[in-house]
Amino acid sequence: MLVQLILKSKPSEGVVTIAPDASISEAAKLLSERKIGTVVVSSDGEHAEGILSERDIVRELAQSGGGCLDKAVSSYMTRKLITCTSHDNVGQILRQMTEGRFRHMPVVEDDKLIGLVSLGDVVKAQLSQVAMEKDALQGMIMGH
């Protein structure tokens, strides 16, 4: 199964981004309002410069205290992005996320951000594929 199938099953409202100079407080508010765990950092909404997760914010709050809420997103974002394309295999993406211990991966084509897949998206797609294979095998066994 390819990443493009996951993207097709998601609402097409685009990827939620935030500017690198926005405050951590603004990022936390955005995450809360949208009920999401990660936001892609982008100056123009098209090119991924980094990623910021709830975990990043909580980690910094624990280390530095509430003063970090006024600092820029660029201070705490993950800059070294691991991305995929819509033509990548979902199994490979799952392996990368598990080994890298992260839950969100930007989907980039021609240096432009076209989507974001979460660990939940990947697991849901894998479970759906397993269920379809199970149904097909049952049908074959029962002669349908």
Backbone hydrogen bonds, N-H to C=O, Kabsch-Sander energy under -0.5 kcal/mol:
donor,donor_aa,acceptor,acceptor_aa,energy
3,V,88,D,-2.3
4,Q,86,S,-2.3
5,L,2,L,-1.5
6,I,2,L,-0.8
6,I,3,V,-0.7
7,L,3,V,-2.2
8,K,4,Q,-2.0
9,S,5,L,-1.1
9,S,6,I,-0.5
10,K,6,I,-0.7
10,K,7,L,-0.8
18,I,40,V,-1.9
22,A,19,A,-1.6
24,I,71,K,-2.1
25,S,69,L,-2.5
27,A,23,S,-2.1
28,A,24,I,-2.7
29,K,25,S,-2.1
30,L,26,E,-2.4
31,L,27,A,-2.7
32,S,28,A,-2.3
33,E,29,K,-2.9
34,R,30,L,-2.4
35,K,31,L,-0.8
36,I,31,L,-2.0
39,V,52,L,-2.6
40,V,16,V,-1.9
41,V,50,G,-2.5
42,S,18,I,-2.4
42,S,40,V,-0.5
48,A,46,E,-0.5
49,E,41,V,-3.3
50,G,41,V,-1.2
51,I,78,T,-1.4
52,L,39,V,-2.5
54,E,37,G,-2.2
57,I,53,S,-1.8
58,V,54,E,-2.8
59,R,55,R,-2.8
60,E,56,D,-2.0
61,L,57,I,-2.5
62,A,58,V,-2.3
63,Q,59,R,-1.7
64,S,60,E,-3.4
65,G,60,E,-0.6
65,G,61,L,-1.6
68,C,65,G,-1.7
69,L,66,G,-1.8
70,D,67,G,-1.2
71,K,68,C,-1.2
73,V,22,A,-3.1
74,S,20,P,-2.4
75,S,72,A,-1.8
76,Y,73,V,-1.6
77,M,73,V,-1.6
78,T,51,I,-3.1
79,R,77,M,-0.6
81,L,79,R,-1.5
83,T,81,L,-0.6
84,C,106,P,-2.0
88,D,85,T,-1.5
90,V,1,M,-3.0
93,I,89,N,-1.9
94,L,90,V,-2.6
95,R,91,G,-2.0
96,Q,92,Q,-2.3
97,M,93,I,-2.6
98,T,94,L,-2.4
99,E,95,R,-2.8
100,G,96,Q,-2.5
101,R,97,M,-1.0
102,F,97,M,-1.7
105,M,117,V,-2.8
107,V,115,G,-3.0
108,V,84,C,-3.0
108,V,106,P,-0.6
109,E,112,K,-2.6
112,K,109,E,-2.2
113,L,46,E,-3.7
114,I,107,V,-3.1
115,G,107,V,-1.3
117,V,105,M,-2.5
119,L,103,R,-2.3
122,V,118,S,-2.2
123,V,119,L,-2.7
124,K,120,G,-2.6
125,A,121,D,-2.2
126,Q,122,V,-2.4
127,L,123,V,-2.8
128,S,124,K,-2.2
129,Q,125,A,-2.2
130,V,126,Q,-2.5
131,A,127,L,-2.4
132,M,128,S,-2.2
133,E,129,Q,-2.4
134,K,130,V,-2.5
135,D,131,A,-2.4
136,A,132,M,-2.3
137,L,133,E,-2.6
138,Q,134,K,-2.7
139,G,135,D,-2.3
140,M,136,A,-2.1
141,I,137,L,-2.5
142,M,138,Q,-2.4
143,G,139,G,-0.5
143,G,140,M,-0.6
144,H,139,G,-3.3
